[in-house]
Amino acid sequence: MATPAIRMFRKLEGLFCVYKPAGVHWKLVRDSIETNLLKGLNAAPSQPLPHEVRLLAQPRHESEASKGLTVSAVSVPVLSKHPLVTGPEFQHIRVGVGHRLDTFSSGVLVLAVGNGNKALNDFYTTRVTRDYTLEAEFGTATDNFTNTGRVVERSTYDHITQDKLERVLSMLEGVNQKTLLTYSSIDMRSQEAYEMAVQGLLGPEGKSTPILTGLRCIRFQPPNFTLEVQCLNETQKYLRKLVHEIGLELRSTAVCNGVRRTRDGLFTLQDALIHHHWTAADVMQAIQLYHSTKKNKKPSKAANKTSALQTSEDNITETQQSEINDGVAR
């Protein structure tokens, strides 16, 4: 019979995401969550101790010594099964990490518990894209492309306009679109390629160079600007270097002040658990929500199609009815 802790662990198996703050290594995040999950599992109520029957000698008086030993069957708890003897029921739990974030970056970090590690591997073989927000600043270049690095160059930026920035972003996006087609192992002249392109499923097979599938400026207040990036097979160092290259294309320099991941596949900032919610109960709730979302995903699409079809039929009926009314009026 499964113990309450084991039943609780089965509910914890799956995927969830947390918000990793900047300045914290991803290993520290994983270890903190693993420790909290172990505390939650081992705090579950334990089962009552099993009992066994033992023959115990009955106390007797000196006057009864000649009558021999008297024993009786008594049910006693098995102390070898006590938690103070056996130790915690769970001493290790495997928490897997998806696409990692370096110490400088923040945002959505996907984790897996138990059998969820298998789902994590399957999840990342489906060419999922990730969204980032890059906070950048014109006028400075550093040795590591961040505002905390050693300054190697300073430049002017008064000549930079939002239109010029948008043109550079469009050029980079076009180059990456060609790269995406190059790494796709599908004949671009086939019907399959057309259908996959319409659905946004075109992508590289296996490993490839970082590819930008979307790039736009969402805030422009010189010297500061903010970029929204959608990409595949990227690293945070690549994204910071991208900001540097944008500055060079605009005949200036630029550094990255912050990298924040806002989406990783299906997981968004709204799904991410902040530090105060890295508990077993909150993680369990997030995993159950993920499972329910997966189950309801296909029915919801079917429902949308049914609703759209019903709306179309209603519109056709109304059109036919109006035509009939016009005929009667004539």
C-alpha positions as CSV (number, residue, x, y, z in Angstrom):
1,M,0.0,0.0,0.0
2,A,1.4,3.4,-1.0
3,T,2.2,5.8,1.8
4,P,0.8,9.4,1.8
5,A,4.3,10.6,0.8
6,I,4.4,8.3,-2.2
7,R,0.9,9.4,-3.3
8,M,2.0,13.0,-3.0
9,F,5.1,12.3,-5.0
10,R,3.0,10.8,-7.8
11,K,1.1,14.1,-8.0
12,L,4.4,16.0,-8.3
13,E,5.6,14.2,-11.4
14,G,5.4,16.5,-14.4
15,L,6.6,19.9,-15.7
16,F,6.4,23.3,-14.2
17,C,8.2,26.6,-14.4
18,V,9.7,29.1,-12.0
19,Y,10.9,32.7,-12.2
20,K,14.7,32.8,-11.9
21,P,15.9,36.1,-10.7
22,A,19.0,37.8,-12.1
23,G,22.2,37.2,-10.2
24,V,21.3,33.7,-9.1
25,H,22.8,30.6,-10.6
26,W,20.3,28.1,-12.0
27,K,21.8,25.3,-9.9
28,L,21.0,27.2,-6.8
29,V,17.4,27.5,-8.0
30,R,17.1,23.8,-8.7
31,D,18.7,22.9,-5.3
32,S,16.4,25.2,-3.4
33,I,13.3,23.7,-5.1
34,E,14.6,20.1,-4.5
35,T,15.1,20.9,-0.8
36,N,11.6,22.3,-0.5
37,L,10.0,19.4,-2.3
38,L,11.9,16.9,0.0
39,K,10.6,18.9,3.1
40,G,7.1,18.8,1.8
41,L,7.2,15.1,1.0
42,N,8.7,14.0,4.3
43,A,6.2,16.2,6.2
44,A,3.4,14.1,4.9
45,P,1.7,12.1,7.7
46,S,3.3,8.7,8.2
47,Q,1.5,5.4,8.4
48,P,0.9,3.9,11.8
49,L,3.6,1.5,12.9
50,P,2.9,-2.2,12.1
51,H,2.5,-4.5,15.1
52,E,3.8,-7.9,15.8
53,V,2.9,-10.6,18.4
54,R,5.5,-11.4,21.0
55,L,5.6,-13.8,23.9
56,L,6.4,-11.8,27.0
57,A,7.1,-13.2,30.4
58,Q,4.5,-12.3,33.1
59,P,5.7,-10.8,36.4
60,R,5.4,-13.3,39.3
61,H,5.9,-13.4,43.0
62,E,8.6,-15.3,44.8
63,S,6.0,-17.8,46.1
64,E,5.2,-18.8,42.5
65,A,8.7,-19.5,41.4
66,S,8.3,-23.2,41.7
67,K,5.4,-23.2,39.2
68,G,7.7,-22.3,36.2
69,L,7.7,-19.4,33.7
70,T,4.5,-17.9,32.6
71,V,4.3,-16.1,29.2
72,S,1.5,-14.4,27.3
73,A,1.1,-13.2,23.7
74,V,1.2,-9.4,23.4
75,S,0.9,-7.2,20.3
76,V,3.7,-4.6,20.3
77,P,4.7,-1.9,17.6
78,V,7.7,-2.7,15.4
79,L,10.1,0.0,16.4
80,S,12.5,-0.8,13.6
81,K,10.0,0.8,11.2
82,H,9.8,4.0,13.2
83,P,10.8,7.2,11.2
84,L,13.4,8.1,13.9
85,V,15.0,4.7,13.1
86,T,14.6,4.5,9.3
87,G,15.1,8.2,8.6
88,P,13.1,10.3,6.1
89,E,11.1,8.4,3.5
90,F,12.5,10.5,0.6
91,Q,16.2,11.4,0.8
92,H,16.6,12.3,-2.9
93,I,14.4,13.6,-5.6
94,R,15.4,14.2,-9.2
95,V,14.6,17.7,-10.5
96,G,15.5,18.3,-14.1
97,V,16.2,21.6,-15.7
98,G,15.1,22.6,-19.3
99,H,16.8,25.4,-21.3
100,R,19.1,27.0,-18.8
101,L,19.6,30.7,-17.9
102,D,23.0,32.0,-17.0
103,T,23.6,34.1,-13.8
104,F,23.1,37.4,-15.6
105,S,19.7,36.5,-17.0
106,S,16.3,36.2,-15.5
107,G,12.9,34.8,-16.4
108,V,11.1,31.6,-17.1
109,L,13.0,28.4,-16.2
110,V,11.2,25.1,-16.9
111,L,11.8,22.2,-14.4
112,A,10.7,18.6,-14.2
113,V,10.1,16.2,-11.4
114,G,10.3,12.4,-11.5
115,N,8.9,11.0,-14.8
116,G,8.4,14.6,-16.0
117,N,12.1,14.4,-17.0
118,K,11.1,12.1,-19.9
119,A,8.4,14.6,-20.9
120,L,11.0,17.4,-20.7
121,N,13.2,15.6,-23.3
122,D,10.2,15.1,-25.6
123,F,9.2,18.7,-25.0
124,Y,12.4,20.1,-26.4
125,T,12.5,17.9,-29.5
126,T,9.5,19.7,-30.9
127,R,11.4,22.9,-32.0
128,V,9.8,25.1,-29.4
129,T,10.7,28.8,-29.6
130,R,11.5,31.1,-26.7
131,D,10.8,34.8,-26.2
132,Y,13.1,37.2,-24.6
133,T,13.1,40.9,-23.6
134,L,16.5,42.6,-24.0
135,E,17.1,45.9,-22.2
136,A,19.9,47.7,-24.0
137,E,21.7,51.1,-24.1
138,F,23.6,52.9,-26.9
139,G,26.9,54.6,-26.4
140,T,29.1,52.1,-24.7
141,A,30.9,48.8,-25.6
142,T,32.3,46.4,-23.0
143,D,34.4,43.2,-23.1
144,N,31.4,40.9,-22.2
145,F,28.6,42.9,-23.9
146,T,26.9,43.7,-20.6
147,N,26.8,46.9,-18.6
148,T,28.9,45.3,-15.8
149,G,31.8,44.5,-18.1
150,R,35.0,46.5,-18.6
151,V,34.4,49.5,-20.9
152,V,36.4,49.3,-24.1
153,E,34.8,52.0,-26.2
154,R,32.4,55.0,-26.0
155,S,30.6,56.5,-28.9
156,T,27.9,59.0,-29.9
157,Y,24.3,57.9,-30.6
158,D,22.5,61.2,-31.5
159,H,22.3,60.1,-35.1
160,I,20.3,57.0,-34.3
161,T,16.5,57.1,-35.0
162,Q,13.9,54.5,-34.5
163,D,13.4,54.1,-38.2
164,K,17.1,53.3,-38.6
165,L,16.9,50.8,-35.8
166,E,13.8,49.2,-37.3
167,R,15.6,48.8,-40.7
168,V,18.5,47.1,-39.0
169,L,16.2,44.8,-37.1
170,S,14.3,43.9,-40.4
171,M,17.6,43.1,-42.1
172,L,18.7,40.8,-39.3
173,E,15.3,39.1,-39.2
174,G,15.5,38.5,-43.0
175,V,19.0,37.0,-42.8
176,N,17.8,34.6,-40.0
177,Q,14.7,33.6,-42.0
178,K,17.1,32.4,-44.8
179,T,19.1,30.5,-42.2
180,L,16.0,28.9,-40.9
181,L,15.2,27.6,-44.4
182,T,18.8,26.4,-44.9
183,Y,18.8,24.3,-41.7
184,S,15.3,22.8,-42.4
185,S,15.6,19.3,-43.9
186,I,12.4,19.7,-46.0
187,D,12.2,20.5,-49.7
188,M,11.1,24.1,-49.8
189,R,9.2,23.4,-53.1
190,S,6.9,20.7,-51.5
191,Q,3.4,21.0,-50.2
192,E,4.6,19.8,-46.8
193,A,7.0,22.7,-46.5
194,Y,4.2,25.2,-47.4
195,E,1.8,23.7,-44.7
196,M,4.6,23.7,-42.1
197,A,5.5,27.3,-42.9
198,V,1.8,28.3,-42.5
199,Q,1.6,26.6,-39.1
200,G,5.0,28.0,-38.0
201,L,6.6,24.5,-37.6
202,L,9.6,25.0,-39.9
203,G,12.8,24.6,-37.9
204,P,16.2,23.0,-37.9
205,E,16.7,19.3,-37.4
206,G,18.8,18.8,-34.3
207,K,21.5,21.3,-33.4
208,S,22.1,24.5,-35.4
209,T,23.4,28.0,-35.0
210,P,21.1,30.4,-33.1
211,I,18.2,31.5,-35.3
212,L,16.0,34.5,-34.7
213,T,12.4,34.0,-35.8
214,G,11.2,37.4,-34.6
215,L,12.8,40.7,-33.7
216,R,11.2,44.0,-33.0
217,C,11.7,47.2,-30.9
218,I,9.1,47.7,-28.2
219,R,10.6,50.8,-26.6
220,F,12.9,53.5,-28.0
221,Q,14.1,56.2,-25.6
222,P,17.7,57.0,-26.5
223,P,20.1,55.9,-25.2
224,N,17.9,53.2,-23.8
225,F,15.8,50.8,-26.0
226,T,14.1,47.5,-25.5
227,L,14.0,44.6,-27.9
228,E,11.6,41.6,-28.1
229,V,13.2,38.5,-29.5
230,Q,11.8,35.1,-30.6
231,C,14.5,32.5,-31.3
232,L,15.7,28.9,-31.5
233,N,18.9,27.3,-30.2
234,E,20.0,30.5,-28.6
235,T,22.2,31.3,-25.7
236,Q,22.0,34.4,-23.5
237,K,25.6,35.3,-24.5
238,Y,24.5,35.2,-28.2
239,L,21.6,37.6,-27.4
240,R,23.9,40.1,-25.6
241,K,26.3,39.9,-28.6
242,L,23.3,40.6,-30.8
243,V,22.8,43.9,-29.1
244,H,26.5,44.7,-29.6
245,E,26.2,44.0,-33.3
246,I,23.1,46.1,-33.7
247,G,25.0,49.0,-32.2
248,L,27.8,48.5,-34.8
249,E,25.3,48.3,-37.7
250,L,24.1,51.7,-36.5
251,R,27.7,53.1,-36.5
252,S,27.6,53.3,-32.7
253,T,28.0,50.9,-29.8
254,A,25.5,49.2,-27.4
255,V,25.5,47.1,-24.3
256,C,22.9,44.8,-22.9
257,N,21.6,45.8,-19.5
258,G,19.4,42.8,-18.9
259,V,18.1,39.6,-20.5
260,R,14.7,38.3,-19.4
261,R,13.0,35.1,-20.9
262,T,9.3,35.7,-21.1
263,R,8.2,32.5,-22.7
264,D,9.7,29.0,-23.1
265,G,7.4,26.9,-25.3
266,L,4.0,26.6,-23.6
267,F,5.2,28.3,-20.4
268,T,4.9,32.0,-19.9
269,L,5.6,34.5,-17.1
270,Q,2.1,34.1,-15.9
271,D,2.8,30.4,-15.2
272,A,6.1,31.0,-13.4
273,L,6.3,30.5,-9.6
274,I,8.2,33.3,-7.8
275,H,10.6,32.5,-4.9
276,H,7.9,32.6,-2.2
277,H,5.9,29.9,-4.0
278,W,8.7,27.3,-4.4
279,T,6.9,25.0,-2.0
280,A,5.6,21.5,-2.6
281,A,2.0,22.5,-2.5
282,D,2.4,25.3,-5.0
283,V,4.6,23.1,-7.3
284,M,1.9,20.4,-7.1
285,Q,-0.8,22.9,-8.1
286,A,1.3,24.2,-11.0
287,I,2.0,20.6,-12.3
288,Q,-1.7,19.7,-12.1
289,L,-2.5,22.9,-14.0
290,Y,0.0,21.9,-16.7
291,H,-1.6,18.4,-17.0
292,S,-5.1,19.9,-17.2
293,T,-4.0,22.4,-19.9
294,K,-2.5,19.5,-22.0
295,K,-5.7,17.5,-21.7
296,N,-8.0,20.5,-22.6
297,K,-5.8,21.8,-25.4
298,K,-7.2,19.6,-28.2
299,P,-10.8,19.8,-27.1
300,S,-10.6,23.5,-26.9
301,K,-9.4,23.7,-30.5
302,A,-12.3,21.4,-31.6
303,A,-14.7,23.6,-29.7
304,N,-13.4,26.7,-31.4
305,K,-13.8,25.0,-34.8
306,T,-17.3,24.0,-33.8
307,S,-18.2,27.5,-32.6
308,A,-16.8,29.0,-35.8
309,L,-18.7,26.5,-37.9
310,Q,-21.9,27.3,-36.0
311,T,-21.4,31.0,-36.4
312,S,-20.8,30.5,-40.2
313,E,-24.0,28.4,-40.4
314,D,-26.0,31.1,-38.5
315,N,-24.7,33.8,-40.9
316,I,-25.7,31.7,-43.9
317,T,-29.1,31.1,-42.4
318,E,-29.6,34.9,-41.8
319,T,-28.5,35.7,-45.4
320,Q,-30.9,33.2,-46.8
321,Q,-33.7,34.5,-44.6
322,S,-33.1,38.0,-45.7
323,E,-33.1,37.0,-49.4
324,I,-36.5,35.3,-48.8
325,N,-37.9,38.4,-47.1
326,D,-36.7,40.5,-50.0
327,G,-38.4,38.2,-52.5
328,V,-41.7,38.3,-50.5
329,A,-41.5,42.1,-50.3
330,R,-41.1,42.3,-54.1
